[in-house]
Amino acid sequence: MCNEFLIVEKLDMEHLTRVEVTFGDCDPAGIVFYPNIFRWLDKTFHDWLKTAGGHAAICEQLDAIGLGLFDTKTQFHRPLTDGDILEVTLALKIWNRKAIVLAYEGKVDGQLRFAAQETRGLFKRSSDAMFAAEVAPFREVMEAVGQG
C-alpha cells in the first residue's frame, strides 16, 4: 500500500472529532459505506472551523463564498462497523499561497482505519467568475484562535 501522498511533516495544530458509527452508516455486508467516510472528513473540517465561529462566519468575515475542495485522497486500512466509536484527527500540514493541505486519520481504539488528505481553498466571486483567493486572511483568522 502506497502512503507516498501522506508523507508531509505535520504542523503543531490538531483537531479531534468523534463519530459513533450506526447501522444506517453500513452497507448490506455490515461495513461502513465508504462515502460516509468523506462525510465524516467534512464534518471534522467544519468542526475545526467552529473554533473560529464556523464556516458561514469565516466566509462573511473574509467576503468569501466558501472553503472548498481542490483535491482529496483516501486510503482505507480496515473496515468500520456498527457500534464503532471513530476518532477522526485533522492535522494541518501546509499553508500555501492559495491552498491549505490537511491530513486526517480515522481510528477506532487506537487502530488506524483510514488515512486521508485534502487540499482546500478559499473561494471568492468577482463580477464574472468564481476564483481561488489567497488563503493568508483565512490563516490569520485561524491563528487568532490558536488553530493555525
C-alpha positions, 0 to 999 in steps of 0.5 A: 500500500502506497502512503507516498501522498501522506508523507508531509511533516505535520504542523503543531495544530490538531483537531479531534472529532468523534463519530459513533458509527450506526447501522444506517452508516453500513452497507448490506455486508455490515461495513461502513459505506465508504462515502460516509467516510468523506462525510465524516472528513467534512464534518471534522473540517467544519468542526475545526472551523467552529473554533473560529465561529464556523464556516458561514462566519469565516466566509462573511468575515473574509467576503468569501463564498466558501472553503472548498475542495481542490483535491482529496485522497483516501486510503482505507486500512480496515473496515468500520462497523456498527457500534464503532466509536471513530476518532477522526484527527485533522492535522494541518500540514501546509499553508500555501499561497492559495491552498491549505493541505490537511491530513486526517486519520480515522481510528477506532481504539487506537487502530488506524482505519483510514488515512486521508488528505485534502487540499482546500481553498478559499473561494471568492466571486468577482463580477464574472467568475468564481476564483481561488483567493489567497488563503493568508486572511483565512490563516490569520483568522485561524491563528487568532484562535490558536488553530493555525 
